[in-house]
Amino acid sequence: NRLLLLDLYTNYISKINLSYYKGFKV
């Protein structure tokens, strides 16, 4: 249960980091 939540959280963070990276890269 906790592991699944952590996995979803890291996946969410990854998407945010990716969009930030793309935003800075432009």
Secondary structure, DSSP 8 states (H G I E B T S, - for coil): -HHHHHHHHHHHHHHHHHHHHHHHH-
